[in-house]
Amino acid sequence: MIKPYRIGQIVPSSNTTMETEIPAMLTARQLIRPERFTFHSSRMRMKQVRKEELAAMDGESDRCAVELSDARVDVLGYACLVAIMAMGLGYHRKSEQRLTRATAENDGNAPVITSAGALIDGLKVMGAKKIAIVAPYMKPLTELVVDYIRAEGFEVVDWRALEIPDNLEVARHDPANLPAIVSSMNLEGVDVIVLSACVQMQSLPVVAQVEAQTGKPVLTAAIATTYAMLKALNLEPIVPGAGALLSGAYK
């Protein structure tokens, strides 16, 4: 019997996408590799994507990390990109260190990945210098995300804020709208398109379509998080149909 890897996720209480897209990718991987996975979550209260509510939610992340370490998960993902980026430049490093320490103090040491840090690292792995970004947030929060990414050394050539304040409505946004949104953007010189700078906005069904449409690699927060989880587990970061980063070209 193959012992499954336990995938832990800290998710906003209104998030419904990370518990579908990450399992979908890792389940697809099971078709081509022998490893198996189980999925476990702990939730932080959040309904409206506003800076004040995001900060209050982040305060619950330590509790969630400890709860998941009770289950002795093998890797733990903090599944809210904007909550991290709204806390100040470089905050993903502080969060990852603090939450990893919390799991260790509970005798359930597990590597902690934030979707924010995973996106930054994924862009670096892909050698991106110039990028375009689609995000569902209101413009002020999207500007925070853009500034955060710029501070990590990337040039943001163009970006779109879809201005959806309710987190449940973010999940209901039809991913079929994304190719048209991307087609309206300036992609000149862009190395990578960040199709969803949000773990709640669905995008996986159209990643391949946008890559074919633009001729450019596409990355999303969920894809980057999956890549980082597989690397943390010392597994080959390959998932069929999940874009360039998980194609096997970047190991």
C-alpha positions as CSV (number, residue, x, y, z in Angstrom):
1,M,0.0,0.0,0.0
2,I,1.3,3.4,-0.9
3,K,1.2,5.8,2.0
4,P,-0.5,9.1,0.9
5,Y,1.0,12.5,1.3
6,R,-1.2,14.7,3.5
7,I,-1.7,18.1,2.0
8,G,-2.8,20.8,4.5
9,Q,-4.4,24.1,3.5
10,I,-5.2,27.2,5.5
11,V,-8.1,28.8,3.7
12,P,-10.4,31.8,4.1
13,S,-13.8,30.6,5.3
14,S,-15.4,31.7,2.1
15,N,-12.8,30.2,-0.2
16,T,-14.2,27.3,-2.3
17,T,-11.6,27.2,-5.1
18,M,-8.3,26.1,-3.5
19,E,-10.0,22.9,-2.2
20,T,-11.0,22.2,-5.8
21,E,-8.1,23.3,-8.0
22,I,-5.2,22.0,-6.0
23,P,-6.8,18.6,-5.5
24,A,-7.7,18.6,-9.2
25,M,-4.1,19.1,-10.1
26,L,-2.7,16.5,-7.7
27,T,-5.4,14.0,-8.7
28,A,-4.4,14.5,-12.3
29,R,-0.8,13.9,-11.4
30,Q,-1.8,10.5,-9.9
31,L,-2.6,9.4,-13.4
32,I,1.1,9.6,-14.4
33,R,3.0,9.1,-11.1
34,P,2.6,6.6,-8.2
35,E,2.2,9.0,-5.3
36,R,-1.2,9.5,-3.7
37,F,-2.5,12.5,-1.8
38,T,-5.2,13.3,0.8
39,F,-6.4,16.9,1.5
40,H,-7.0,18.6,4.9
41,S,-8.1,22.2,5.6
42,S,-8.5,24.7,8.4
43,R,-10.4,27.9,8.0
44,M,-9.9,31.6,8.8
45,R,-13.0,33.9,8.8
46,M,-13.3,36.2,5.8
47,K,-16.2,37.2,3.6
48,Q,-15.3,40.6,2.1
49,V,-12.0,41.1,0.4
50,R,-11.1,44.3,2.3
51,K,-7.7,45.2,3.9
52,E,-9.1,45.3,7.4
53,E,-10.9,42.0,7.1
54,L,-7.8,40.4,5.5
55,A,-5.6,41.6,8.4
56,A,-8.0,40.1,11.0
57,M,-8.1,36.9,9.1
58,D,-4.3,36.6,8.9
59,G,-4.3,36.7,12.7
60,E,-6.0,33.4,12.7
61,S,-3.4,31.7,10.6
62,D,-1.3,30.5,13.6
63,R,-4.2,28.6,15.0
64,C,-4.9,27.0,11.7
65,A,-1.3,25.9,11.3
66,V,-1.3,24.3,14.7
67,E,-4.6,22.5,13.9
68,L,-3.3,21.1,10.7
69,S,-0.1,20.0,12.4
70,D,-2.3,18.0,14.8
71,A,-3.1,15.9,11.6
72,R,0.6,15.6,10.9
73,V,0.3,17.0,7.4
74,D,3.4,16.7,5.2
75,V,3.1,20.2,3.7
76,L,1.0,23.2,4.6
77,G,-0.2,25.9,2.2
78,Y,-1.5,29.3,3.2
79,A,-4.2,29.8,0.5
80,C,-4.8,33.5,0.4
81,L,-2.4,35.6,-1.7
82,V,-3.8,39.1,-1.1
83,A,-4.0,38.6,2.7
84,I,-0.2,38.1,2.7
85,M,0.6,40.9,0.2
86,A,-1.7,43.4,2.0
87,M,0.4,43.0,5.2
88,G,3.5,44.7,3.7
89,L,6.3,44.1,1.3
90,G,8.1,40.8,1.8
91,Y,5.6,39.6,4.4
92,H,5.3,36.1,2.9
93,R,8.8,35.3,4.3
94,K,7.8,36.3,7.8
95,S,4.5,34.4,7.6
96,E,6.2,31.2,6.4
97,Q,8.8,31.3,9.1
98,R,6.3,32.0,11.9
99,L,3.8,29.3,10.8
100,T,6.6,26.7,10.3
101,R,7.8,27.5,13.8
102,A,4.2,27.0,15.1
103,T,4.0,23.5,13.5
104,A,7.4,22.6,15.0
105,E,6.4,23.7,18.5
106,N,3.4,21.4,18.2
107,D,5.7,18.4,17.3
108,G,4.2,18.3,13.8
109,N,6.9,20.1,11.8
110,A,5.8,20.7,8.2
111,P,7.1,23.0,5.5
112,V,4.8,26.0,5.1
113,I,4.1,27.6,1.7
114,T,2.2,30.8,1.1
115,S,0.5,31.2,-2.2
116,A,2.0,34.7,-2.3
117,G,5.5,33.4,-1.9
118,A,4.9,30.5,-4.3
119,L,3.8,32.9,-7.0
120,I,7.0,35.0,-6.5
121,D,9.2,31.9,-6.5
122,G,7.3,30.4,-9.5
123,L,7.9,33.6,-11.6
124,K,11.6,33.4,-10.7
125,V,11.9,29.7,-11.6
126,M,10.3,30.6,-15.0
127,G,12.9,33.4,-15.5
128,A,10.2,36.0,-15.8
129,K,11.2,39.6,-15.9
130,K,8.1,41.3,-17.4
131,I,4.7,40.1,-16.5
132,A,1.0,40.8,-16.9
133,I,-1.5,40.2,-14.1
134,V,-5.2,39.6,-13.8
135,A,-6.7,39.9,-10.3
136,P,-10.3,39.9,-9.0
137,Y,-9.8,42.5,-6.3
138,M,-10.8,46.1,-6.1
139,K,-8.3,48.5,-7.6
140,P,-6.6,49.7,-4.3
141,L,-5.9,46.0,-3.3
142,T,-4.8,45.1,-6.8
143,E,-2.4,48.0,-6.7
144,L,-1.0,46.6,-3.4
145,V,-0.5,43.2,-5.1
146,V,1.2,44.9,-8.1
147,D,3.5,46.9,-5.9
148,Y,4.4,43.8,-3.9
149,I,5.3,41.9,-7.0
150,R,7.3,44.9,-8.4
151,A,9.2,45.1,-5.1
152,E,10.3,41.4,-5.7
153,G,12.0,42.5,-8.9
154,F,9.5,42.1,-11.7
155,E,8.2,44.6,-14.2
156,V,4.4,44.6,-14.4
157,V,3.7,45.7,-17.9
158,D,-0.1,45.6,-17.6
159,W,-2.7,44.5,-15.1
160,R,-6.5,44.2,-14.7
161,A,-8.6,44.5,-11.5
162,L,-12.0,42.9,-11.9
163,E,-13.3,44.7,-8.8
164,I,-15.2,41.9,-7.1
165,P,-15.4,42.7,-3.4
166,D,-17.4,39.6,-2.2
167,N,-15.2,36.6,-1.9
168,L,-17.9,34.1,-2.8
169,E,-18.6,36.1,-6.0
170,V,-14.9,35.9,-6.9
171,A,-15.3,32.1,-6.9
172,R,-18.3,32.4,-9.1
173,H,-16.5,34.5,-11.8
174,D,-16.6,32.4,-15.0
175,P,-13.1,31.4,-16.0
176,A,-14.4,31.5,-19.6
177,N,-14.2,35.3,-19.4
178,L,-10.5,35.3,-18.8
179,P,-9.3,34.7,-22.4
180,A,-11.1,37.9,-23.6
181,I,-9.8,39.9,-20.6
182,V,-6.2,38.8,-21.5
183,S,-6.8,39.7,-25.2
184,S,-7.5,43.3,-24.1
185,M,-4.1,43.6,-22.3
186,N,-0.8,44.9,-23.5
187,L,1.4,41.8,-23.7
188,E,4.3,43.3,-25.6
189,G,7.6,42.0,-24.1
190,V,5.7,40.0,-21.4
191,D,7.4,36.8,-20.3
192,V,4.7,35.3,-18.2
193,I,0.9,36.0,-17.8
194,V,-0.4,35.7,-14.3
195,L,-3.9,34.6,-15.2
196,S,-5.2,34.6,-11.6
197,A,-3.3,36.4,-8.9
198,C,-5.8,35.0,-6.5
199,V,-6.4,31.5,-5.1
200,Q,-10.2,32.0,-5.2
201,M,-10.6,33.1,-8.8
202,Q,-11.0,30.0,-11.0
203,S,-8.6,29.8,-13.9
204,L,-7.4,26.2,-14.4
205,P,-9.9,25.3,-17.1
206,V,-8.6,28.0,-19.5
207,V,-4.8,28.0,-18.8
208,A,-4.0,25.9,-21.9
209,Q,-6.4,28.0,-24.0
210,V,-4.7,31.3,-22.9
211,E,-1.2,29.8,-23.5
212,A,-2.3,28.8,-27.0
213,Q,-4.0,32.1,-27.6
214,T,-1.0,34.3,-26.6
215,G,1.9,32.0,-27.2
216,K,3.1,32.9,-23.7
217,P,3.4,30.8,-20.6
218,V,0.6,31.2,-18.0
219,L,1.0,31.0,-14.3
220,T,-1.7,31.2,-11.5
221,A,-1.5,31.4,-7.8
222,A,-2.9,27.8,-7.5
223,I,-0.4,26.4,-10.1
224,A,2.5,28.1,-8.3
225,T,1.3,26.7,-4.9
226,T,1.0,23.2,-6.3
227,Y,4.6,23.5,-7.8
228,A,5.9,24.6,-4.4
229,M,4.1,21.8,-2.6
230,L,5.6,19.2,-4.8
231,K,9.1,20.6,-4.5
232,A,8.7,20.7,-0.7
233,L,7.7,17.0,-0.8
234,N,10.8,16.3,-3.0
235,L,8.5,15.1,-5.8
236,E,8.9,15.8,-9.5
237,P,6.8,19.0,-10.2
238,I,4.8,17.7,-13.1
239,V,1.0,17.9,-13.6
240,P,-0.6,17.3,-17.0
241,G,-2.7,20.2,-18.3
242,A,-1.6,22.6,-15.6
243,G,0.5,25.1,-17.6
244,A,4.1,25.7,-18.3
245,L,5.5,25.6,-14.7
246,L,4.1,22.1,-14.2
247,S,4.9,20.8,-17.6
248,G,8.2,19.3,-16.6
249,A,10.3,22.1,-18.2
250,Y,11.1,23.6,-14.8
251,K,12.5,21.2,-12.2
